Amino acid sequence: MAIGIYKPGHGYWVRVLSAVGAGLLVLATAAWLWGETNALNLPNSAWDVTLSEDATGALTPGQTVTLFGDSSETGELIEIGTMLVESYDASEFQSKVRLIEPQLAEGLVPSDIKVVEADGFHAAIGEGGSIQPIPVVELLYVQGTVAGLALLLGAVVVFYLIGSRPSSCEFLIATDGEMKKVNWSTRREVFGST
């Protein structure tokens, strides 16, 4: 099968308007898919933890830290697991640590962390602290890829059906021919016959 337009110039306006309508459907589908990918829950590769101002000591990359969280029964701090330090940025006001490879108790997630401890290091995640997940892939890239693939696939299908598939092209050419046979009344004729 050769790539090209089947009988170019025949049924021009019917083909163009059909392509425009199909293109609008493809664009609407791509926009819908873009919005639907917002609901994806992508896996996280790391967590940026902003520590409270009372952090004592320092951390080194590759160091294992022990994590503590609230007990559901007593509200006391209990050990919930460990993570590795990827990077540590100490500042005068707030320190940040990027943690990877969580080894947490079953049913717990990194957002349950209340205290981070290691040899000579202690920091709480209190009022000034937060835990920000870092996804493996940015959601924007996933949305762009999904919408781009939908546009590409839609363009190929529209071209095949409207431009190169003989049976559908013959139908559109015949439709154009029939439309030329229609006696379109003038304004004067319509006004006079009503």
N, C-alpha and C positions, 0 to 999 in steps of 0.2 A: 504494500500500500504506500503510495507516494504521499508525502506531506505537502499539502497545498490546498487551495480553495477549489472546490468542485464547481465547475461552470461559473467562473468569476463574471460578475456583471449581470447575471440573471437573477431576478428576484431581489434586487439590491435593497430596496426599502423594507421589505418584509424581513429579510435577513438581518439588516441593521437594527430594526426595532425589536426583533426577537432577541438579538444579542444583548441589547441594552436592558431589556426586561430580565433576561437570565442573569446578566451581570449584577443587577440590583439585588436579585435573590442571593447570589454568591456573596456580595458585600454584607448583606444582612446576616447571612449565616456566619461569616467570619466575625462580625461584631458580636453576635450572640455567643460564639465559642470563646471570644476574648473575655466576656463577662462571666461565663460559666467557669472558667479556669481560676477565678478569684476564690472559689470554694475549695481548691486543692489544698491539702495539708501536706506540704513538702517536708521530707525528713531534714533534720538539722545536723550540721557537721560540728558546730561549736556553739558556745554560749558566752556572751560578754556579760560579766558580772561587775556592776558598779558597787563598790563597797562603801560602807559608812565611814565617816571621818575618823573614827576611833581605831582604825586598823593599826596593828602593831607587828613589826617584823617585815620581812620581805620574802618573795617567792622567786624561784628560778624556773625557766622553761624545762619541762620534762619531770618536774617534781609532782608527786602524788599528794593531793590534799584530801582531807577527811571532811565530809559534809554532814551537817546536822540540821534537823528539821523539828517541827513541833509534833509531839505525840498527840494522836487524836483523842486518847482517853484522858490523859493528865495535863496536857498542854506544856509539859516539860520538853526540853531539847533532848532528842535521841539521835544516835548515829544513823544516817539513812544511806550512806554509800561513799564512794570515792570517785575522783576525776583527776585527769592529768592537766597540768598547767601548760598551755601553749605559749602564752606571753603574759607579762605583768608590767603594768605601767603605774608607778607610784607617783602621786602628785601631792601637793600641799593640802588640797581640799578634798579630793576624792580619788581613790585608787581604783584601777580597773584591772581585771584579770580575765583572760580568755581561757575557758575550760573546754576540754575535749574528752572523748571516750568515757561517758558516764557508766559507772557500775553501781546502780542504785537498787535498793530493795524493791521487790515486786510491787507494782501499782503506784510507784512514786515517779515524779518527773523533776527535772532540774528547777522548775519554778517553785518547788517545795523547799528549796534551800533557805535556811535562815542564818547559818553561821558556817564560815570556811576556816578550817584549821590545818596547820602543818607544823613541822618542827620549827619552833620559834616564831610562828605566825598565828595570829588570831584576828578575824574580822567578822563583823556582823553585817547583815544586809538589812538595814533598818529604814528609817525615814528617807535618808538620802541615797539609798541603794536601789538597784534594779537588776533584773535578769532579762537580757535580750537574746532570743535565739537567732542564730545565723544559719539560714537554710543552705543546703548543698548547692542548689541552683536558685538564682533570683527568680521570683515569680514573673517579673516582667519579661524575662527571656523565654519562659515557658509559654506565656500568653502570645508573644510575638511569633514563636515557632508554630504554635497551633493555628493562629489566624493566618499566617503566611502559607502554611500547607493547605489550608482550606481555600485560600485565594488561588493558589497554583492549581490544585486539583479541579476547582470550579472552572478556571479558565481553559484547562485542557478539555474538560467535558463539554463546555459550551462551544469551543472551536470544533470539536469532533462532531457534535450534533448539528450545528448550524453551518459549518464551513466545509467539512470534508466527507461526511457520511452521505453516500448517494441517495438513499431512500428518503431521509429527512430533508435533504436539499431539494430533491425533486418535488416534495410536498410543498416546501416554501416557495419554489419557483412557480408551481401550479397555482398556489394561493395568490401570488402577485399577478399572474395572468388573469385570474378570475376577478380580482379587484379592479383591473383595468377595463373589464367588460361591464362593470356596474355603471348604470346611468345615474350619475350624481346630479340631483336636481339643483337648479340655480336658486338663488334667493327669491327671485321674482316668481318662479314656478311654484315654490313652496308657499309663498304668500298668496298667490292667486288660487291655489287649490284648497286653501283652508277656509 
